[in-house]
Amino acid sequence: MALTLHPHYSRPRKRFGAALDNLMPGRMIFIIGPTGVGKTTLRRSVMREVYGHPKHWPKGKIPAIECSARLPSESYFSSFSLAKSLLKQLRVPTLRWFEDNGKSTLPADVLKGLEAAGDWWGAREGRRLTESDTWDCVEQMLRARACSVISIDQANSFLKNRANKRPTDHTLHLMAFAEEANISFIMTGVPEVVRMWSIHSELRRRVDVIWVPPYSERRPEDRQAFATLIRSRASHYTNCDVRALLRYDAEVLAATGGVIGELDKLLERASTLALEEGGGGISWSHVERSIYAQSDLETMWNDIHMFEEAMAAGSVSARSSQIKEFWE
């Protein structure tokens, strides 16, 4: 589907672009929002704009790489595994962040040039390296590739640790590595990822946060914008009863949490149901019967409430009252 530049996508996109333009080595940008809100789409579209087309890059150079910290089932986060993934991306980069709507636009000669530039590392790939050696190799390859940014998706995986590790330990390690290697990190994750820095004041000062919110009933101005989003996404389906969706916009918001990815999934399920019943178009009945089970809705809304609480500005009223008492 085509990109929809809705307000809750456009504003964070501008903030991320500004942060990326002024990114200093050793700092981290966190892009945070509920699952499906458009974090990855936002990040990749801005990176494509900032770094330009690969055909204009010097041969063998890569301004940025991307990898996922996603964990296998029942696994703990491993700094060693992350280093191996980064090394692989530096040797033969996939450049998935340059994909447009899931399709690669990289010319064959660019891909060939990138792979050829990494061949020198091939002879070492079979060596049994320690974790420290692997991070050293990552640093060497970053310099060789002139790579200044590492983007890590699924950053909430850093929170799943063994008993002797804390999330801030990994954050501190990455910041120290970033300073040494003269690079910066972009971390993308769901709201709980704030635990990577929230208990450490020094880390908080060195983190830039880009919040990507869903549409919310708490913001009255969101209703019209959400209606525009409904029209846009429903237009991709033949004979979809858009008027019914708009008439029941509160129900659609309750069923999707105001998350664009959840709206897309709801319409996909409704479309499948409509096809199964004769293919006469999507009616409100199809949509209503495609809503998640109650337990799934509660899980979705719990995640959204967690995001809203994390994004909300803290209250200083009690503390300021105490300060005034001392000052007066």
Beta strands, then each sheet from edge to edge (+ up, - down):
strand 1: 28-32
strand 2: 64-68
strand 3: 149-153
strand 4: 184-189
strand 5: 207-211
sheet 1: 2+ 3+ 4+ 1+ 5+
end
